[in-house]
Amino acid sequence: MAIGERIHFFRIMRGMTQKYLGMLVGFPEKSADVRLAQYETGSRKPKADLTAALAQALDVVPQALDIPDIDSQIGLMHTLFTLEDIYGLTVSESDGEICLKVSKNKNKDAAELLKMLCAWKERADKLSAEEISREDYDQWRYNYPKFDTTQHWAKVSSKELSDTLAKAFKDKLKND
């Protein structure tokens, strides 16, 4: 699904009109719907800053909008082949069904991907067991990793905070 289709998908899911979403991201009211329609139809592709603004307005992470082009089965297969190369994804059969597996021994990135897939399975299991609603599940998926509580994600502090901490530390050393 191309980025324009993803924008459309999330806009409809949120119950927004093109004009409303366009105005949320800063387009003039007069042309907001036309501008947004250009992105949804694929006649224009949003730059990174607009993608970020659209994601924020739609309450998703930018990666939920700007995903690989998997519109065709051939495109999807090549995406899977790339995952095989990078993460050691393998295809096998179990109980008459085709299964995809990640080899945690391939490399560090593969091991991290496996952890992420386990977190996804945990959420999907909770949805199946009706421990969470579909809305909660979708909120988790479309904002991943924001609401992932199974892993510890390090947040890098801002330059300003780093500078303030470094200055405070230097001042403390001077006083000691």
N, C-alpha and C positions, 0 to 999 in steps of 0.2 A: 504494500500500500504506500503510495507516494505521500509526500508531506502535505500536499493540498487536500488529499482525501482524509488524512489524519486530522487536519484542522477542521474540516467539515464534520467529521465523526464526533469530535469532542464538542464542537459548537452546538450541534444538534443535541448531544447528550446533556449539555448544560442549559438547553432551552433558550439559546441566544439567537438573535437575528444577526445577519451579516453586518447591518448598520451598527448595531449595538457593540458587537465585538470590535469592529473597525474603529469606532469612537473610543473604546476602552484602550486601544493600543496607540491612540493619538492621531488617527486620520481625521481630517475635517468632516463635519457632519454631512456636508453636501456630497462628498464622494466616498464616504466610509464603506458603503455597501458595494460599490463598484470596485474599489481597491481590494476589498477582501475577496470578492468573487474572482478576481484575477489570480489570487493565490490559491483559492480552493480548486479552480479549474486547471491549475498547473501552467497557465500562460505566463506566470511570474513565479519565481522561487524566492522566498524571503531570505534576507541576509541573517547572520547570526543574531544581531541585536533585535531584529523584528521577531525572529523565532523565539527568543527569550521572552519578549514582551507578550507574544501570543500565548506561550506556555503559562506565563504567570496569570494572565487573564482567564485562561481555561483551567487553572489550578492543576497543572501537570508539570512534570519536568521537561525541559526542551528535548531530551532524548526520546520522550514518548511521541513527539511530533516528527522529528527528523530521523527516521529509521531507514535501514537499507531498503532498496527497491526490491520487494519480493512479490510484485504484482503477477509475475508469470511463474509457472512451475519451473521453468529453466532457471530464472533468476533466483528462486528459492533454493533450487539444488546447488547452484554455485555459492550461495550463502552458506549452505551446509558444508560444502567442500572446503570453504575457507575456515569454517569452525573446526573441521577435521585437521587442517594444517596447523592452526594456531593452538587449539585446545585439546587435540587428540580425540575429537568426537568420533565415535565408531557406530556402525550400524550392525545390529544383530537381530536374531529372532528368539522370542520367548513365548511359549504357549501359542504358537501360530500367529503371533503379532510382531510387527517390526518395532524394534526399540532403538532409541538413540542413547548412547552412554558417553560420559566424559571420563577419560582416564586421568585420575588425580596424580598419577605418576609421570605424566607427560612433561609437565613443568609447573612452576609456581602459579602461573596464570590459570592453568587448567584446574589446579586445586582450589583456587579462589572461585572459579566459575562453578565448580561442583558445590561449594558452600552456598552460593547464590541460588542454585537450582534446588538445593535442599530447603532453603528458606521459602522458595516459591511453593514447593510441594507441601510444606507445613501449612502455609496459608490456604492452599487449595484443599487440603484435608479438613481444615477448620470450616471452610465453606461447605464441603460435602456433609460434614457432621452437623451443619446448621449452628455452629458455635459463633459464626460471624455472618453478617448479611452480605448479599452480592455487592451492595454499595460500599461496604467496608473493604471487601476484597478488591474491587475496582480501584478504590482510593489508594490502597496499598500498591497495586500494580502500576498505576499511572503516575505515582510519585516515588517509585522505587529509586534509590534506597532510603528515602526520607523516613519512612515508617517501619523500616526493617529493624526489628529488635533482636534478631538472632545473631547479628554480627556487630562488632564494634567498629564504627567508622570514625576515623580521626578527622577532626576539623582543623584546618590550618588557620591559625590566627591571622588577623589582618596585619598589614605592615605597621599601621599606627599602634596597634596593641603591642606588637613585637618591639617597636622602638621604645614605647613607654616602659615595658618590662625591662628592657636592656638598660635604659637610663636609670630606673629605680635600682636595679642590681648594682650598677656602677656606683651610684650614690651611696648605697649600703656598704660597698667595699671600701669607699673612701672614709666613711665614718668608723669602720672597724679597725 
